[in-house]
């Protein structure tokens, strides 16, 4: 797979990401693998998005539920500094395979830099380009990437493809290099783009530069400029190149050099990239997981080879000993020779490595085996000794053969297991993230009567639910405390008393009363026509605030208590937070919380642990619940779990 993005593709990606991500906030940072992070992005009025940044590869939006590792190193460092930071723009240094996310937060201005050449890097700097943290530290002749050092771009290699002219290409006519190699060196473009340019110019990639004419160079220049602009063309057709049904490359437009090959057309290049990189990450993941199994099989294969060599060597020795013993016995019987000393002059015809007499002892070496016998020793006794040694070797070879059979059986079992895992991995599909409903960007729950209630999380979403989602047949709620969110009970009737009480309890519990540790709070409801966006003359309304005219319908002494439950949607599960009676009615399982000084993060972990513990046969389903979704359903601070239970909803 050629998964390295070119500067042309990075330029296109940056433009598209600017259109879709500017104004989003980073809600969390996760580690995907040693080179890759995932930014979870939130917007008060738009769907959540997930941005993947992979050093040395590229950046793209993903619709898949990607498995995450423990967030260490760069992810942990980023999480401390840029969670809740706002994306104010994305840029690409001209001609570079680099993208820079410009971020603004309460702590200041940051730049998150992705480098997508070579091994790549992910770097965080402050507004003055001073490096705060980096995925990889680097110290080379031209630049240093180290904490507290100023970030600098790498030295530019080759010609700037955005400002080329004919003079830049004329040296090609004097080159002994192939046209493709010369362009690759001088334009800093990937191989596929060089091949595409030459295909459009109708020039053989292997043509030597010196064999070309000036007209050829002019055509190359025209096609370079054409290719640079194609990703932005209105009729561009992003494609995903396939081999045996599997993605191997993606391009922002249809390559002429890919014609005749199998490919799939996408509506956007980012979607094609998501398919490509998701397949690559899935393959990489199962290759890592299967590596120990493959290594074990290789170890067994090596052991088998060594055992077979040893067995063969032993059997050769045994056969040689038998042959020598047989010849000695035959000569001794036919010629009536009794002892070895009398046999000495006949040993030259035998397969001996060495033979010598030292004093009264005869030293014999056969295939590395050593024998010491007295010269008066009986010839037949010596032959018998050789036979016995041959038998011993043959017995040893049978033991090796038995061990070999065990190794073969173990190898076969492991190979079968490997094939099963490979089959599962090949057909395993990464789950697509459930497309969240419009109301899930706010606080929300389903009442006991089946009505939808939505509430603001902050001043921006407070304003959005009133201005965009309030209708004449809704009821509007607010707690009797400064800083309260607004809640809307959709399509409500005044006779639905339980739904009204539940929404009132929700607005009270999600107000500042929770953080202050109150046991109860008053709330009121009004009709939409009583809610005014404009302040009276001489008054000022802060963002997310509205003027209420006329009678307020109070509900007193509302218990400050919230339940968090797992709600079954048509296309998956969602985390729902609201009053215990409503949550119990509309979830598979739930926990009930009261105000506490614990952090939201710790509370979210405890909520998930309790839900998973209760889930039993549904535990796999519940384990997939994102901690961020639980945290978003919680009140303004952590809480204490006071009870758990199964809800009345069923899968």
Beta strands, then each sheet from edge to edge (+ up, - down):
strand 1: 25-33
strand 2: 36-42
strand 3: 49-54
strand 4: 58-61
strand 5: 86-91
strand 6: 98-105
strand 7: 108-115
strand 8: 121-126
strand 9: 131-134
strand 10: 138-139
strand 11: 144-145
strand 12: 239-243
strand 13: 246-251
strand 14: 262-265
strand 15: 354-358
strand 16: 361-366
strand 17: 369-374
strand 18: 443-446
strand 19: 452-455
strand 20: 475-479
strand 21: 486-489
strand 22: 520-527
strand 23: 531-532
strand 24: 547-548
strand 25: 553-559
strand 26: 562-569
strand 27: 572-578
strand 28: 589-595
strand 29: 639-646
sheet 1: 1+ 2- 3+ 4-
sheet 2: 5+ 6- 7+ 8- 9+
sheet 3: 10+ 11-
sheet 4: 13+ 12- 14+
sheet 5: 15+ 16- 17+
sheet 6: 18+ 19- 21+ 20- 22+ 25-
sheet 7: 23+ 24-
sheet 8: 27+ 26- 28+ 29-
end
